[in-house]
């Protein structure tokens, strides 16, 4: 098989692919605020959510972040994004197995949710990250109907990213894009501690 024939076949395949992609792009003619859900047991959901916030801010859009199930430890994304005017609402209680105080956790979650609701109602905010929100629904710390109503009733142009394991089926149904992040390997399982700058 000659090199010319291989080159010609490659060009034909790529041209067919280009036509398929161009047709799909032409068909996608709607603009709206998207709801993205990043769920699953794998690592990288919050990281991907913060990547989306960083992308939006890099394009000059406004963003806000609500962090649930987070402690008072340093957060590299928060350190960076607050310098660029991104407001944060942080639960700051740590993991539930650390606090072991359900009523205090519910109170902290409710306080952050009130700020998150304000973000979701703000016409000036282009993107809201609700980091680890899924746990608030599965633990029944927040009312599912209220959360879904606030997300569904947000300004039409506003994008929302939700992260966390075991996403509620109704939130998945409401979402435009859902990614299920799965574990293949995790360094922690091999006894390696979480690394600053990579894991947080």
C-alpha angles and dihedrals in degrees: 000000000000125000090240091056092048090049092049093049091048091052091049092051092047091048090053090049091048091053091051092048093045090051092051092048092049091050092053099079103144129102121199142136108279131219110214122189122197109190141147136090097282130103121259107052097117090039090056090046091053089046088059091049090050091049091052093048090047088058091051097258125136122247140178132196134211114191119199124185091022128135132214093267123119116285115200093201092051091047090055103036097047087060086061095052100264110148118221132202108195128190089207095189099108126222120340092242087059098048097037087188112112097183092051090047091051091049091050092046091049092051092052091044091056089057091044090053089054089052090050091052096047113105090198095062114086099187135023124193114205098192115200092354091142091073091056089061098041091048090045091236090133131034109258094210092052093048094048092046092052092049093045092046097050121120110293094243096047120109121210129197119196122191136187144083127288097022113204111257092234091056090049090051091051094048125098095206127023125185120191108206112202134192120247096159133346125197092218090064087060091054097262115143122233109273124225112238092026107045098026 
